[in-house]
Amino acid sequence: MEDKTDFLIIGSGIAGLSLAVKLAPLGHVTVVTKKSRSDTATNLAQGGVACVFGPDDSFDLHRQDTLFAGDGLSHEDIVDMIVRQGPDRIRELIDLGVPFNRDPEDPERLDLGKEGEHSRRRIVHAEDFTGQAIQKVLGDKVSQLSSVEVLEDHIAVDLITESKIKGHLPDITARDRCLGAYILDVGTGVIHTFLAPITVLATGGAGKVYLYTSNPDVATGAGIAMAYRAGARVANLEFVQFHPTCLYHLEAKNFLISEALRGEGARLLDSEFRPFMEKYDPERKELAGRDIVARAIDTELKNSGKECVYLDISHRPADFIQRRFPNIYRTCLQYGIDITSEPIPVVPAAHYMCGGVVTNRYGETDLEGLFAVGETACTGLHGANRLASNSLLEGLVMAHQVSLRARETFPELRSRGSIHVPPWDIGGAVDMKEAILISHNWDVIRRLMWNYVGIVRSTKRLGLARERLLPILNEIQRHYWDYKLTRDFIELRNLAQVAELIVMAASQRKESRGGHFTLDYPYKDDWNWRRDTILQKSKTRCE
Ligand SMILES: Cc1cc2nc3c(=O)[nH]c(=O)nc-3n(C[C@H](O)[C@H](O)[C@H](O)COP(=O)(O)OP(=O)(O)OC[C@H]3O[C@@H](n4cnc5c(N)ncnc54)[C@H](O)[C@@H]3O)c2cc1C
C-alpha cells in the first residue's frame, strides 16, 4: 500500500511533536509512532530543561558548562547556537501552555533548579514531571491541527532510498536521497510504503540495548540503525551516558531518581551508610559529572559485592521534599520507601545516547531529504558526555532548526519527478511461531552489553562482546526474510545493529573520555587539568 505525505516524522517525543507543530502550516504532516503517542522518553523526563534565565547566569556560562561536560568533543558553534536559542524556545512552550514552575518569591520569574555540572541554577521545570507536562501540551496541540495526523502503533522498518530503488546512483559523487520509509501497521500486519519529500528521524535513544536502563521500552535505536543501513554517517556511539541513580527495587521498572535531588543536597552513601563521593571527586562530590558519579558507584558496588548504594535527602525538610519532588516521593512511597525519612536504594543504568545520526546545524543528514532530530541525532552538542537537562533543550532547538531548513528545501524536493517505489514484498515469509527466538536473543544482547560494554570497559571485553554478537547478527540476517515482520522482530534487528555499532565505536577509541571509560587506556590527567585545557582551548578559538 502506498501513502503519500509532505512530511513524514518518525517518533512522537519532544523532537517529533514540536517539529510537527512547526511544519503544520507548510503541508500535510504524518507522525508515525510505534506505540501510543506518549510512549516516549520525553514523557519520563523529570528534572527539566536547561536554559539561561537566572539573573546571575549567562549564555557564556551555559556554553562553558556544556563544553566541560562534553570533554573536548562538543562542537562550539552548535553549543553556542543551542544555548542562545533556549529562552525563545521555552517561551514558545509557555505560550502553548506548559505549566513551568514560577519562583515563589517573584512569580514573574521561572523557578530554576540546580543539577550536577551546572555552575548556576538554570533548570526550568514543571514540578518533577517536566517531560510529561511538555508531552501533554504538544500532544494536545497536534490533535488540534488538521494538517497533522498521528498514526499510533505504526513502526518504521527501513528507509527507502533512491539508490536502493534504482540499484545505483547517477554517479559515485552523487548524494543519495531518502524517499520515505516502509512502515508496519502493527494492528493489521500490513507494511505500507510511505513516500515523502522530507523524512525526519525522531526516534529517541537506544537504552534498551542494556540490561539496566532508565529508558522506556520504545528506546531501541531505530533511527540510528535505519540511517546506518541507508548509508548515512553515525558517530560518537561509544558515548553512552549512564545515569548514576535509578531506583533499586525488584518491582520498580526503570524508575529514575532525578539528578535534581543531588542538586538539592542529597548525599550518596555506601552499604554502611557512609558518604563516599569525596574519595572520587573531592571538590564537586555528588555534583560531579554523571560519568564520574556512575563510575564511583560501580566501583563501590564491585568492591563491596552489594546490590545497591543509597541516596539520602532525608536531612531536608519533609514538606520541601514533598513539594519539590512529588513524583519521586509518591513513587518511592508506593514501593515502601519514605524518602523524607530514609535513604533510597539506587543503582546506575544506561540513560542517554550522546552519539547518533550525524547532522549539521539544520538537522540535515548525509541523505538528501532525510533529517534527524532529538536523541537519535548527533549534532555536536553533547560531545563525549551530555550536560544534564540539555537534551530536551536540544530537541526543541533542533526541531526549530529543521523547520527552517525544511521550509526552504521542501518546494524543490517536492517538485522532483516521482520514482516508482515497489511495495514491500513479503515473498514466502511465514508467521514466526516461536517468540522465544526473539526474546532469547534480546536477553543475550542486553546482558552482554551490560557486562562487557557498560560503565567500565576493556579491550578484551569489547572483543568478546563483538565475537558473541556476530552469530546473533547473522541469525537475524538469515531469518529476516523467512518470517513476517513483527514489532519485536524489527526492534531486535535494530537493537542488535546498534549494539554492534556501539562495540565498534568503543573498540576504535583508544582513550578514556567522557562517557567512555576503558581500563586499558585510563584517564591520563585529573579533572582540573582537563577542565582548564578545555576552557583554554575554547577561549583561544573564540578570540
Ligand atoms: C527517565 C528519564 C528522565 C530524563 N530526564 C531528562 C531531563 O530532566 N531533562 C532532559 O533534558 N532530558 C531528560 N532525559 C532525556 C530526554 O528525556 C530524552 O533525551 C528526550 O526526551 C528524547 O526526546 P526525543 O523526542 O528525541 O525521543 P523520545 O521522547 O524518546 O521519542 C521517541 C519516539 O520515537 C518512537 N519510535 C522509536 N522507534 C520507532 C520506530 N521504528 N517507528 C516509529 N516510531 C518509533 C517512539 O515510540 C517515541 O514516540 C530523560 C530521559 C529519561 C529516560
PDBQT file of the ligand as one rigid body, heavy atoms in Angstrom, charges set to zero:
ROOT
HETATM    1  C1  LIG A 601      13.739   8.727  32.869  1.00  0.00    +0.000 C 
HETATM    2  C2  LIG A 601      14.331   9.812  32.033  1.00  0.00    +0.000 A 
HETATM    3  C3  LIG A 601      14.469  11.093  32.559  1.00  0.00    +0.000 A 
HETATM    4  C4  LIG A 601      15.018  12.119  31.780  1.00  0.00    +0.000 A 
HETATM    5  N1  LIG A 601      15.092  13.380  32.285  1.00  0.00    +0.000 NA
HETATM    6  C5  LIG A 601      15.528  14.381  31.488  1.00  0.00    +0.000 A 
HETATM    7  C6  LIG A 601      15.502  15.723  31.933  1.00  0.00    +0.000 A 
HETATM    8  O1  LIG A 601      15.078  16.019  33.036  1.00  0.00    +0.000 OA
HETATM    9  N2  LIG A 601      15.960  16.688  31.092  1.00  0.00    +0.000 N 
HETATM   10  C7  LIG A 601      16.431  16.417  29.848  1.00  0.00    +0.000 A 
HETATM   11  O2  LIG A 601      16.831  17.327  29.128  1.00  0.00    +0.000 OA
HETATM   12  N3  LIG A 601      16.452  15.135  29.406  1.00  0.00    +0.000 NA
HETATM   13  C8  LIG A 601      15.997  14.138  30.175  1.00  0.00    +0.000 A 
HETATM   14  N4  LIG A 601      16.008  12.859  29.706  1.00  0.00    +0.000 N 
HETATM   15  C9  LIG A 601      16.396  12.629  28.316  1.00  0.00    +0.000 C 
HETATM   16  C10 LIG A 601      15.267  13.113  27.407  1.00  0.00    +0.000 C 
HETATM   17  O3  LIG A 601      14.038  12.792  28.009  1.00  0.00    +0.000 OA
HETATM   18  C11 LIG A 601      15.334  12.469  26.042  1.00  0.00    +0.000 C 
HETATM   19  O4  LIG A 601      16.619  12.574  25.519  1.00  0.00    +0.000 OA
HETATM   20  C12 LIG A 601      14.362  13.174  25.108  1.00  0.00    +0.000 C 
HETATM   21  O5  LIG A 601      13.075  13.178  25.655  1.00  0.00    +0.000 OA
HETATM   22  C13 LIG A 601      14.361  12.482  23.764  1.00  0.00    +0.000 C 
HETATM   23  O6  LIG A 601      13.332  13.048  23.010  1.00  0.00    +0.000 OA
HETATM   24  P1  LIG A 601      13.081  12.511  21.553  1.00  0.00    +0.000 P 
HETATM   25  O7  LIG A 601      11.924  13.234  21.007  1.00  0.00    +0.000 OA
HETATM   26  O8  LIG A 601      14.344  12.517  20.801  1.00  0.00    +0.000 OA
HETATM   27  O9  LIG A 601      12.732  10.942  21.757  1.00  0.00    +0.000 OA
HETATM   28  P2  LIG A 601      11.583  10.248  22.623  1.00  0.00    +0.000 P 
HETATM   29  O10 LIG A 601      10.907  11.183  23.509  1.00  0.00    +0.000 OA
HETATM   30  O11 LIG A 601      12.161   9.027  23.224  1.00  0.00    +0.000 OA
HETATM   31  O12 LIG A 601      10.572   9.784  21.492  1.00  0.00    +0.000 OA
HETATM   32  C14 LIG A 601      10.955   8.788  20.556  1.00  0.00    +0.000 C 
HETATM   33  C15 LIG A 601       9.749   8.415  19.743  1.00  0.00    +0.000 C 
HETATM   34  O13 LIG A 601      10.140   7.598  18.640  1.00  0.00    +0.000 OA
HETATM   35  C16 LIG A 601       9.236   6.490  18.541  1.00  0.00    +0.000 C 
HETATM   36  N5  LIG A 601       9.917   5.430  17.801  1.00  0.00    +0.000 N 
HETATM   37  C17 LIG A 601      11.102   4.837  18.077  1.00  0.00    +0.000 A 
HETATM   38  N6  LIG A 601      11.398   3.941  17.114  1.00  0.00    +0.000 NA
HETATM   39  C18 LIG A 601      10.379   3.983  16.213  1.00  0.00    +0.000 A 
HETATM   40  C19 LIG A 601      10.101   3.291  15.003  1.00  0.00    +0.000 A 
HETATM   41  N7  LIG A 601      10.944   2.371  14.493  1.00  0.00    +0.000 N 
HETATM   42  N8  LIG A 601       8.961   3.575  14.347  1.00  0.00    +0.000 NA
HETATM   43  C20 LIG A 601       8.079   4.505  14.830  1.00  0.00    +0.000 A 
HETATM   44  N9  LIG A 601       8.291   5.186  15.980  1.00  0.00    +0.000 NA
HETATM   45  C21 LIG A 601       9.429   4.926  16.646  1.00  0.00    +0.000 A 
HETATM   46  C22 LIG A 601       8.907   6.166  19.970  1.00  0.00    +0.000 C 
HETATM   47  O14 LIG A 601       7.765   5.350  20.037  1.00  0.00    +0.000 OA
HETATM   48  C23 LIG A 601       8.719   7.586  20.510  1.00  0.00    +0.000 C 
HETATM   49  O15 LIG A 601       7.451   8.059  20.134  1.00  0.00    +0.000 OA
HETATM   50  C24 LIG A 601      15.462  11.829  30.467  1.00  0.00    +0.000 A 
HETATM   51  C25 LIG A 601      15.326  10.545  29.949  1.00  0.00    +0.000 A 
HETATM   52  C26 LIG A 601      14.763   9.540  30.721  1.00  0.00    +0.000 A 
HETATM   53  C27 LIG A 601      14.619   8.168  30.123  1.00  0.00    +0.000 C 
ENDROOT
TORSDOF 0
